[in-house]
Amino acid sequence: MITWQLKSFSQLTTKQLYALLKLRVDVFVVEQNCPYPELDDKDHHDGVYHLLGYQGSTLVACARLLPKGVSYPSVSIGRVAIAENHRGGGAGHQLLEEALKVCEERWPSESIEIGAQHHLSAFYQRHGFRPSSEMYLEDGIPHIDMTLEK
């Protein structure tokens, strides 16, 4: 069972921040063999939240929830990651459902935009997102913008 914590940047302990960044680097940089600017100066913006999913004391899932104007004109969800050894059992769906619930609590009735890896577009469509751009390359990986209209 995954337990969820929601933290602003200033609320993260150093251990939580380390685990969060390690998970994101493990997934997006190491696993995908993609050197890119993981530290993009968005984590600490006012109104940005970090959703952390734990099994016991181990961080297994995370997502970054951003208010309007930080990444997109709308509210957005980014840096969605599941530890490799926790995939395939529904953790990704749990993470996205929790992220959507928090977004609705923090920013009621606001549309949500994401930049999804293209191969995950069907996953996001299951949660109501619809493509809003053509496929494009970001850091050498095919992506597509998607929107969940409210």
N, C-alpha and C positions, 0 to 999 in steps of 0.2 A: 504494500500500500504506500502511495506517495502522499507525503504531507507537504503543504504549501506554505511558503512565507512570502510576503510582499514587502519590499524594502526600497526606500530611496537610497541614493548613493551614500549619503551621509550616515544612514542607518546601518550600512553593511559593516560588519567587523572585518578586520584585516584577513582573518581566516576565510570568511565568506567571500570576500572580494577575490582572494587568491583562488579558491575553488571555482568561482564563477568564471574568472578569466582562463583558468586551466581547462575547464570543460569546453569553453568556446574555442580556444586555441587548438585543443585536441581534435575537435570536430572540424572546424573550418579551415585550419591551417595545416595540421599534420595529416589527418585522415584524408582530406580532400587534396592534399599536396598543392596548396594554393597560398603562396605568400601574399598577404594583403594587409592593409592597415586596420587590424582588429581594434586598436585603441584610436577611435575616431572622434573623441571629444564629445560624444553624445551621452555617454553613461551618466555624467554628472550634471546635466542640464536640470533646471528647475522643472518639476512636474514629471520627470522620468522615473519609472518604477522598474524594479528588477523582480521578476517572479522566479522563485527558487523552489524546486521540487526535490525533496529528500526522501531516501529510503534509509531509515535509521539516521546515522550521522553523515551519510554519503550523498553529495549533490549528484542527482541523476538527470535533472531536467532544468532548463532555464529559458526565459524569454525576457525581452526588453520591451516595455510598454511606453510609448512616447506620445506626448500631447501634440496637438496640431502645430505645424510649423517647424518641427525639429527635423524630421526626415521627409515628410510629405505635407501638403496643405491640410490633410486630415490627420486624425489620430492614426497611429501606426503601431504595428507589432514587428519586432525584428529580433535577430540573434536567437532564433528558436533552435534549441539544441537538446538532444537526448544522448546520454552516454551510450556508446556503441553496444555495451553489454546489457542494455535495458531496452533495446529496440525490439519491435515485433510483438509486444504484449499489450499494446494499447496506450503506452505512456505518452506517445505523441498526441493522440486524441485527447487524453486527459489534460495535457499541458495546454493545448489550444483552447479547450473548453474553459479551463480556469482563466486563461488570458482574456478570452472574450467576456467572461463574467466580470472580471476586474475592470476591463475597459468600460463596460456598461455602467458599473458602479461609479467609476471616476469621471467618465465623460458620457452621461446618458444620451441616448439617441443619436450619437455621432457615428458617421461612416468611418470605416477603418480601411486603410491602405497598407499593402505589403509588397515587398519585392521578393517573390518566391523563386527558389530554384525551379526551373521549368519542369523537371521530372517529378516535382512534388505538387504540381498544379491540381491533380485529381484529389489529392489529400485535402488541400484547402477548399476545393469546390464542395467536398462533403460537408464542410462547415459553413457553406453559404457564400464563399468568395467567388467572384466572377472575374475573368481576365479583363484587364483594362488597358493593355498595351500589347504590342507584338513582342515576340521573343527578342531578347537582346543579350549581349555578352557583358557580364560584370566580372572582372578579374578572371576572365577566361572561362567562366562557367555560364551556361545558358540560364537566363532568368526571365521572368514575366511579372509585370505589375498586376496586382489583383485588388479588387475592392469588395468590401462587404457593405452594401448600402443599408442605411437605417431609415 
